[in-house]
Amino acid sequence: MMRAARLHGPRDLRIEDVPHPGAPPPGQVLLRVEVVGICGSDLHTYRHARIGDTNLGGPLILGHEFAGVVEQVGPGGLDGHGHPLQPGTRVGVDPAQPCGRCEWCLRGDPNICPHIVFCGLYPYEGALRPFMHFPAANCFPVGEKIDATTAMMLEPLGIAIHSLDLAKIRLGESVAVIGTGPVGLCILRLAVAAGAGPAFAADILPWRVRLAAHYGPAVVFNSTETDLVKAVLDATHGRGVDVAFEVAYGGEAAQQAAEILAPGGRLLAVGIDEDDRFLLKHSTLRRKGLTIKMVRRMKHTYDRAVQLVEQGQIDLNALVSHHYPLAHAPEAFTAAADYHEGVVKVAVDCQA
């Protein structure tokens, strides 16, 4: 037996005994889970026992942002590059398992596969446990320079890269990022690195505002103290920005993104709305001729995420503000869900 963090209902996370998974079946590996990050989507399920129209139907081990070390390889266990995995290898993990056979997978869009199996989303168990089985093809070996925490953060970085891919930012285009949590900060950093400018960012948490000012660089606003729309329009002499990323769980942020866009601008919806709504004023979209793109997880981005980290272009460890041992996972989720002072990314160390 081993300990795991299982959600039983809204804010009801318990540390319980679960069976050790044992030897892995063909095509899978036994992972020693090192660290699990708490994602905003985990918090939806934690707070409400649902995310979107997926309800918690029974006790569930949460967690889909994770890294670990391969303990044992099942027959035919090939990694995400098609190479044999070896015990002792640290891996970052893609939590999404597309079917590989539907028309969307076959045309190269596995992130929108309608048959996808997603780790930590009911009914599929997640990573908040010391050991687990996982498909070898979803495991990506990392070099010795990448520690477990950084390897865990490769998944949110991959979402940011996919967001930039969809945005098709050109040199010198102006951007705004509303919501500077971990994914928003990664988007901001990558957009500036890609040649975007000027860059603007906003958040309601003062410590995230301060972090964004250094992570961009960008003009950053605290949207509880500043009229964000007026501030961005004033800074751009009424024109607006070319691209706006909404990474703040919807709500008024989606309409703010539309209001600060220039005519012909692109709105990238990255956050997941708490109430499963995406509300925009029709006239704003119509009169400006805006394009809206919805970001669905990541898509073929793991290799680039690793390269960016190895090249020193982005510091993922700087985004992880808190670590808790597995036995204190309930406190970790409370800190993340209630935005305790200084919280950016909360991580759970599953071997501690």
N, C-alpha and C positions, 0 to 999 in steps of 0.2 A: 504493500500500500504506500501511498504518498499523499501529500497535502495539495489542495488546489483551491482556487477562489471561484465559487459558484454563485451566480445571481439567481435568487428565488422570486424576486418581485421588485417593485420600485424601491431603490436604495436599500435593498436587502441582500447584501453580499456577505457570504459566509465562507470561512475557511474550513474545509471538510476533507475527510479521507476519500480517496478514489483509487481504483486499482492502477498499479504500474502497468504500462502498455505492453511490456515484454518485447520479444524480437519482432522486427518489422516484417511485413509481408512483401511480396515482390513489388518492385518499383517504388518502394518507400524507404524512409530512413527512420531510425530512432534518434531523436534530437534531445540533447541536454539543453533545455531552455535556459538561457542566461539572463536576458532582460526583455521586458515587455513594456511598450509605451502605451499610455492611456490616450486614445484618440477621441476627438469630439464625437465621432459616431458611436463609440463605446458609451459615452455619457448620455446620449439619447436613450439607449437601452437601459442604462443604469437608472436614470431618473424616472422613466415612464414605462419600463418593461416593453418597449416597442421602439422601432425606428421606421419612419414612413408607415407602410402598411404591413410590416413584418412584426408580429407580436411574439413576446416570450411565451412559449407554450409549455415550459417546464424549466427546472433548474439547468443552468447553462454556464460553462466555463467561458469567460470573456477573453478578449485579447487577440488582436491580429497584427499589430506592429511588434515584431520580435526578431531576435537573433539567437543563435545557439551554436552548439558544437555537435557534429555528427558523432554519435556513439557507436552505431551499428548500421550497416547498409543491407537492405534486402536485395534478393536476386534481381539483377537488371537495373539497379539504382543508378540512373544517370542524372547529372545536375542540369541546371537550366541552359547549359551550353552543349549538352549531349555528351559530357565526359563522365567517366566513372567517379563517383564520390568515394572519398577515403575517410575512415574513422579519424577523429582528431581535427577535422577541418571546421573552422568557424564559417558560418554561412549567414547571409541575410536572406530573408524569406519573402516571396510574393504570396500574400494570403489568398489570392483569388485563383480558383481552379476552373478554367473554362472547359467546355466539353471537347473542343477541338474538332468537332464534326459538323456543327451547324453552319448555315450560310454566312453568319457574321464572323465566326472563327475562321472559316476558310477564306474569307476576303480580307483577313488581317485585322479584324476588330474584336479580339477576344475579350476586351474589357466590357463590351456590351452584350456578351453571350447571354441569352435568356435562361440558360441552364447552369449558370455559374454556381459553384460551391464556394462559399466564402467563410473562411476560418473565423470563429467567434460570433457568427450571425446565426440565430436560431434556424434550424436545429443542429448546426455544426459546431462542435466544441472548439474552443479557442486555446490560447497558449499560456494562460495563467496557472501553470503547473510545472514541476521540475523536469518532466520527461513527456514526450509525445511522439506519435507517428506523424509523418508528413510526406507528401509526394516528393521524391528526389528532384523531379523536374522543376519544382518551385523553389529549390535551394540554389543560392548563388554564392560560391566561395569568395571570400575576401582575403586580402593580403594581411601580413603581420602588422602593418602600420594602422590597420583599422580595428579599433577595440569593439567590444560587444555593444556598448551604447551607441557608437557611431553606426555600426552595422544595423542596429534596430531602426535608426532614423533614415536609412536608405529608402524605406517604403514611403514615408511622407515626402521625402525629396523627389521620389519618382512621380508622385502626384503633381508636384510643382512643375517638374519638367514637362509632363504631359499637358499641363495647363498652358505653359509657354508655347508648346507645339501647336495647340489649337488656336492660340491667339495670333500666331504668325506675325510677331512684332518685328518691325523694320527699324534700322538704325535711325535714331533721332525721333522716334515716335514717343509721345508722352503717355504715361501710365499712372494709374492710381490703384492702390490695394486697400480695400476696406476690410479690416480684420487682420491683425498682426499676431495671430497665434503661430505655431510652428510652420504650417504650410504657407500661410500668408507671408511670413518672413522669408521663407525659401523662395517664393515667387518674386518678392521684392528684390532679393539679392540677385537672382538669375536674370530678371528683367534689366536691371542696371548693367550687369555683366554683358548682356546681349546688345547693349548700346542704346537702351531706352533712356529718354530724358526730355523734359524734367520728369521726376518721379515724385508721387505723393502717396502718403499712407495715413491711415486713421485707425484708432482703436478707442475703446472706452476705458481700458485699464492703464493707469499711468505708467506702470513699470514696463508694459509692452510698448507704449508710446516711446519711452526712453530707449528701449532696445532697438526699435525700428529705426530711430534716428541714426544709430551707429551701423546698423546692419545693411542699410541701403547703399549709399547714403540717399536720403530723400527728405522732402519737406513733410513733416509729420504733424498731424493734428489730433488732439484729444477731442473726440466727437461728442463728449458730454459737456465740454466747455466752449466749443466752437461750432458755428453753423458750417458744417462740412461743405455743403453744396456751394454756399456763398464764397467760402474761403478758396476752394479750388477754381471756381469761375473767376474770382477776382485775380488770382495768381496767374491765370491763363488769359487775362484781358477779355473775359467773356466767351472765349472759344470753347473751352472744355478740353478733355483729354481724348486721345485716340483709343485707348484700351483701358477698361476698368475691370478689376477682378473683385468679385464679391466673395469673401472668405469668412463671413461673419454670421453664418447660420440664417441667412435670409432676413425676414422681418423688414424693417425700413431700409436696411442696407441695400437691398436689391433696387429699390426706387432711387436711393441716393446715387447708386452707380449709374443708373440711366440718366439722372439729371446732370451729372458732371461730364457725361460723354459729349464729344463734339458730334455734329451731323456725320453720319456714316460710320460712327464708332462701333467698337465690339465690346460686348458685355460677356464676361466669362463667369458663370455661376459655379463656384467651387464648394461653398458651404451647403450644409443640409439643414433646411428649416425645421425648427423645433415642432411646429404644428403641421408639417407636411404641406405647406403652401408656398407658392412663388407668385407674389402679387406685384404687378407693375401697372402703371397708368398707360393705357392704350395710346393716348394722344402723344405722349412723350416718345414712345417707340416709333409710332407711325410718322410723325412729323420730322424726326431726325433720321429715319431710315436705318435704325440700329439693327445689328446682328447679335443674336443671343446664342451662345454655345454653352452646353451643359457638360461639366467635367465629370466623367465617370471613372473613378479610380485611376490607375496608371496603365500605360500601354507601351510595352517594349522599351522600358526606360532604365532597367537595372544597371546595364553596363555603363551607360552614361553617368548615372548617379555615382557609381564607384569611381569612375574617372575624375569627376569633379572633386570628390573628396581627396583622392590621391594626389591630384594636382594642387591642392590647397586653395581651391577657389571658393570653398564654403566650409564653415566650421559648424558641424551639426551638434557637437557636444555642447556648444554655447547655448543651445536651445533647450537643453534638458536641465530644468531648474531644481528638480526634487527627485530623490531616490528613496524608495521604501522597500523593506524586505517583504517577501511573499506573505508572511504571517500578518503583516499590517496592510495588506491590500485594501481592506475596507476603509482605513484612514486615508490611503492614497486616493481612492475614488472620491471621498468626501472633499479632500483638498482640491482636486481637479474640478469637480462638479460645482463647488461653491467659490471657485476662483480665489483661494486663499492668497494672501499677499505674496507677490513674487512668482506666482505659478505661471509657467510658460508650457513646459512639457513635464509631466509626472511619469516616472518610470518605476517599475516593480522588478526587483532583483529576485529571480526565482530560485537561485541557489543559496541565497542568504538566509 
